């Protein structure tokens, strides 16, 4: 009796259908079918924009206790952290909406090695310019902070939006989320083209991250009320000016939420 062999079921090799090969013992299908376009029309500056939700992600930078919480590193230095807490509520709303709409949320946070073997003197100096204060990875007396050290309380995301084990989490050890990290590889394997960028500090880690993303070819959109800085106001104005002039677009959390609601109603 002849028995017809069943065709082999392809094995999907990749992070999603649009980024995967389909493999059988005899053949490899590399076509990677594109997901349906999910347009979001968003009010922005210097122009309104339309992005594809299927190729977008919310990138949140450094919303960590050392920068945003009483008893953290910045607070211990006498710096007013209240500006850095302002993005918490807008981001809480965005995180919920992005998760509901199955748009990835990516957290990129400081987490330096405690032995500092991959940290240069210039970076150590940037965090302790006079040499007479606790530097990165060192405990701050009277606080719960070991300055942005991996695994420490200071490096944890603030309680109000702490993702726990949810979403996608990446550790960095430079100002930019893209320098010597897995960020670019993760985003490309997910098929991400557009980044909604948020977090703190706007003129430091957020700006360098956004610039590097732009240089790498991502569409970059700064969420103005989803980012902040403890620096002077002129630093904020310089960032907004340069983003709109050179690196991308600026929008508000409400505009993104409105676009998501409008897309659901279509």
N, C-alpha and C positions, 0 to 999 in steps of 0.2 A: 504494500500500500504506500502510495506516495503522500508525503506530508509536506505541504507548502510551508516553508519557513516564514515566520512573521517578520516583517521589517523591524529593524532595530529602532527603539524609541530614542530620539536624539537627546543627548545630555546637554543642558544649557551651561555654558562656561562664561560667567560674567556676573556683574552686580545687578543687572536688570535686562529685560528683553531687548531694549534698544542699544545695549552696550555689550551684548553677549554673542559668542559663537554658539552654533548648534552642532554637536559632534556625535558621529556614529563611528563604528569600526571602519567604515569604508569612505566616509566623506566628512568634510568640515564646511558648514555653511557660515560664511562671514558677513552676510548681508546686513545684519543688524537693523531690522525694520524700525523706522522712526515712530515714536509715539505720536498720537494725535496732538495737534497744536492746541494749546489752551491759552488764548490771548487774554492779557490783562491790560486794559487801557488806564493809565495812571497819570494824574496831574503832577507835573514836575517842572523844574527849572533846569536849564534855560528854555526847554521845550517840553511839551507833554510827550509821553512815551507809551509804546505798546510792547510788552514783553511776553514771552512764552512761559507760562507757569510750569510746563513740563520740563523746562530746561533752566529753572531758576532755583535759588537757595537763599535762605536768610543766614548771613554770616555774622555771628556775635563775637566781639573781641573784648576779652579782659574784664568782664563784669564780675570782678573778684573782690573778696573781702579786703584785701590789702589796698584796694583803690576806692572802695565804695562803702565800707562799713566802719562804724566806730570800733576802735581797738585795732584797726588794721594799720599797715605801714604808713600810708599818707596821713592818717589821723594822728599817729604818734609823732609825726614831724610838725604838728600844728597847722596842717593844711586843711582848709575847709572842704570837706568831701561832699557837701550838700549838692553841688552841681552834678557830681557823678552819680547821684541817686535819682536824678530826674528821669533818666531813660527807663527805670525799672518798670513803671506802669505801662508806658507805651509798648515796651518789649513784651510784657506779659500778655497784652492783647494780641500782638503780632504772633507770638509763639503759638498761642492757642489756635489762631486762625490758620497759620501755616500748617500746623499738624493736622487740623481738620481737613484742609484741602490737599493733604499729602504732598506738600512742598517741603523739601528737606530743611531742617534747622541744623546749622553747623556751628559748634562752639570751638573757638580757638583761644586758649588761655596760657598765660605764663606758667611754667613749671620747671625751674632750673634745677640742674643736678646739685646735690648738696656738696659735692666735692669741687664743683665749679671747673671741671676739667675742660669743658668746651666753652668757657666764658673768657673773653679777652679782657685785658686790663682796661681798655677804653669803655667797655660795657660796665665793668665794675665801677669805674670812675663816674659814669653817668648816674649811677644810683647812690654814690657816696662821694661827691665831688671834693669834699674837704678831707676825707679820710678819717674823720673823728666820729662817725655815726655808724650804726649797724648797716652793713652792706647786704647785697642780695644773698639769700640762703642763710643769713644769720638771724638768731632770735632777737626780738626787740624787747628789752626789759619792760615789765609791767603790762605786756600785751600777749595776745595769743598768736602773734605773727612771727613766722620765720620767713623773711621777706621773699615772696613769690617762689618758695622752695616747693618742688614737686611733692605732693602728698600732704602739704601743710594746710592748716586752716586758712591762712592768708591767701593761698592759691585757689581755694574753693570758690565757686560761683555763689553770689549772695543768695540768702535763703529764699527770698521772694520768687526767684526764677530758677533756682538750682534744678537742673534737669535730672539729677540722679544718674541713672543708667540710660536715660532716654537720648534720642537724637544721635548725632555724630559728634564725637569729641576728639580734638586734636591738641596736643601740647606743643608749645613753642618756647624758644629760648632766645629770641631776638625781638625787636620791636615789630617787625613785619611778620605776619602769619605765614608768609611764603618762603622765608629764608631758612634753608636747611631744615625744612619740615616736610611732612607728607601731604600738606594741604592741596597742592596742585594736582598730585596724582589721584587723591581721593575725589576731588571735584571732577576731573576728566573722566575717571572711571564711572562716575554717576551721570555723565552727559550734561554737566552743568555749564551753561554759557553766560548766565546773568546772575550777578551777586547783589543782593540788598545788604549793604554794609552798615553795621551799627556797633555800639559799645563805647569804651573809653580807652585812653584819653583821645579825644577827637584829633588833636594836632600832633599826636605821637604815634601810638600803635595803630589807631584806626586809619590815619592818613597814610602811613607807610604801607599798610596792608592794601589799602585801596589803590595806591599808586602801583604797587607791584602787580596787583591783579590786572590793572589796566595795561601794564607793559606786557603781561602774558596773554593778552587778547580777550579777557573777560569784559562783558558789559558791566559797568560799575554804577550803582545807584546808592548814594549816601542818604540814610534816613535821618533827617535833621534832628527831630525830637527823640530819636532812638540812639543818639550819641551825645557825648558831653565831654567837658574837660575842666580841670581845676586851674588851667592856665588863664591869663587875662583875656578879656573879650576880643581884643584885636587878633588873637590867635584863632578864635572861632571864625571871625570874619575873613581872615586869610585863607582858612581851609575852604569855606563855602565859595569864596571867589575862585580859588584855583580848581576846585572840583568842577564847577560850572564852566570854567574857561578851558580846561585842559583834559580832565580825567573822566568826566561822566556827567551825572545828573544828581539833583538834590530833590528829595520828596519828603512828605510827612507820613507818619504812621496812619493817620486817618484816610489819606488818599489811597494807600495800599488796601486798607480794610474796605473802603468803598468799592474799589476795583474787584476785590474778591467777591463781595456781595453781588455786584452787577454781573459778574461771570456766572455765578450760581443761578441767577435768574434767567439767563439766556437759554 
